[in-house]
Amino acid sequence: MPKKNRVSLVLGSGGARGYAHIGVIEELEKRGFEIVSISGASMGALIGGLYACGKLDEYKQWILGLDPIDVASLIDFSFQSGGLIKGDKVFEHIAKMIGDRTFESLPIKMTAVATDIVHKKEIWFQSGELLQAIRASIAIPSIFTPVKINDMILADGGILNPLPVAPTMSDISDLTIAVNLYADIPKPNIHINEREKQQRNTLTQVLLDMIDRFYPKKEELNMFDILDKTFDTMQNGLTRYRLGGYPPDILIEISKDACNTYDFHKASEVITIGRMAAKEQLDSKGM
């Protein structure tokens, strides 16, 4: 059987679990696969867009080089903009990488999926400004500020489609590979050295202190915990439903317990989890 190389890649939503997409892409490239189209929702749109414009390695080096205080300093709390976090500080850095690129200027086809919460419908961005589309796609409800475009208010693509396989159906490729970040499987054991462990503990405490300052904990679960678990539950069900309608040729599954939605300080570990999951699935297919 001839080896199939041309891939349509579907990258699902899942907050910080989206770092696993980086590991998956690295494993695909290592094995000689050519990614000819990408469809992504939320973090899937961000990672896919960065890859499409040749900036994924630069982004990876940036996030791996952030210490706990750096990560905490990127959190700009807001009380009047439709989300707890404006996200402006993070996007200033991402904007420097992506610049004014448009979908039309990308060497491969790219689709970023967002949700119009006014008209209650899924929006596929396949033309126009790439950065604006990504910003809309990753706007997790109540967490990140939504994006207003004309009469639309755009939020996270995962609200309606956490794993957008459909935009790739018309693409010319040998197979479709999708990465699901809500798999009900055990989290793999990843070794964390003492330095990383200490940094993680430091950042966790910084974040908890900041959250407690603005949103004092009155119950066993704080507001972030409740939002995280609610959104995860919703996306888990939607992902299973979408996969039933649009099954990919290969499904790479990332444990829903790989990290929490907002554990953006766990980049190294989650990237490794993505690489391991891709390796296991591709090996099982003899690819």
VENPE-V567128 format. One record per pair of residues at least 4 apart in sequence whose C-alpha atoms are under 7 Angstrom apart, sorted by the first residue. I is the first residue (numbers start at 1). J is the second residue. Records with the same first field share a line. If there is no record, write none. Layout:
BEGIN
I->J, J
END
This chain:
BEGIN
4->174
5->32, 33, 34, 174
6->33, 34, 35, 36, 173, 174, 175
7->33, 34, 35, 36, 37, 173, 174, 175, 176, 177
8->35, 36, 37, 38, 168, 173, 175, 176, 177
9->35, 37, 38, 39, 176, 177, 178
10->38, 39, 40, 163, 164, 165, 177, 178, 179
11->21, 39, 40, 41, 44, 163, 178, 179
12->40, 41, 44, 162, 163, 179, 180, 181
13->18, 41, 42, 43, 44, 158, 162, 163, 181
14->18, 43, 181, 261
15->43, 261, 262
16->260, 261, 262, 263, 264
17->181, 258, 259, 261, 270
18->43, 44
19->267, 270, 271
20->24, 270, 271, 273, 274
21->25, 47, 274
22->26, 271
23->27, 271, 272, 274, 275
24->28, 274, 275, 278
25->29
26->30
27->31, 275, 278, 279
28->32, 33
29->33
36->108, 109
37->108, 109, 110
38->48, 109, 110, 111
39->45, 110, 111, 112, 164, 165, 167, 168
40->44, 45, 48, 111, 112, 113, 164
41->45, 112, 113, 114, 137, 157, 158, 162, 163, 164
42->46, 137, 138, 156, 157, 158
43->47, 138
44->48
45->49, 112, 134, 137
46->50, 134
47->51, 56
48->52
49->53
50->54, 55, 56, 98
51->55, 56
52->106, 107, 108
53->106
55->59, 97
56->60
57->61
58->62
59->63
60->64
61->65
62->66
63->267
64->267, 268
66->70, 71
67->71, 199
68->72, 199, 200, 202, 203
69->73, 203
70->74
71->265
72->206, 207
74->89, 90
75->85, 87
76->85, 86, 87, 89
77->84, 85, 86
78->83, 84, 85, 86
79->84
81->145
82->142, 145, 146
83->141, 142, 143, 144, 145
84->142, 143, 144
85->143, 144, 145
86->144, 145
87->91, 144
88->92
89->93
90->94
91->95
92->96
93->97
94->98
95->99, 131
98->131
100->129
101->105, 129, 130
102->106, 127, 128, 129, 130
103->110, 126, 127, 128, 129, 130
104->127
110->126
111->124, 125, 126, 167
112->124, 125, 126, 133, 134, 137
113->123, 124, 125, 137, 157
114->122, 123, 124, 136, 137, 154, 155, 156, 157
115->121, 122, 123, 154, 155, 156, 157, 159, 160
116->120, 121, 122, 123, 152, 153, 154, 155
117->121, 153, 154, 155
118->152, 153
122->160
125->133
129->133
130->134
131->135
132->136
133->137
134->138
135->139
136->146, 147, 154, 155, 156
137->155, 156, 157
138->155, 156, 157
139->144, 145, 146, 155, 156
140->144, 155, 156
141->155, 156
146->153, 154, 155
147->153, 154, 155
148->152, 153, 154
149->153
157->161, 162
158->162, 235
161->238
162->235, 238, 239
163->180, 239
165->246
166->246
175->249
176->248, 249, 250
177->248, 249, 250, 251
178->248, 250, 251, 252
179->251, 252, 253
180->252, 253, 254
181->253, 254, 255, 256
182->236, 254, 255, 256
183->253, 254, 255, 256
184->255, 256
185->255
186->255
187->255, 257, 258
190->269
192->196, 197
193->197
194->198
195->199
196->200
197->201
198->202
199->203
200->204, 265
201->205
202->206
203->207
204->208
205->209
206->210
207->211
208->212
209->213
210->214
211->215
212->216, 217
217->222
221->225, 226
222->226
223->227
224->228
225->229
226->230
227->231
228->232, 261
229->233
230->234
231->235
232->236
233->237
234->238
235->239
236->240
237->241
238->242
239->243
240->244
241->245
242->246
243->247
252->277, 278, 281
253->277
254->274, 277
258->270
259->263
266->270
267->271
268->272
269->273
270->274
271->275
272->276
273->277
274->278
275->279
276->280
277->281
278->282
279->283
280->284
281->285
282->286, 287
283->287
END
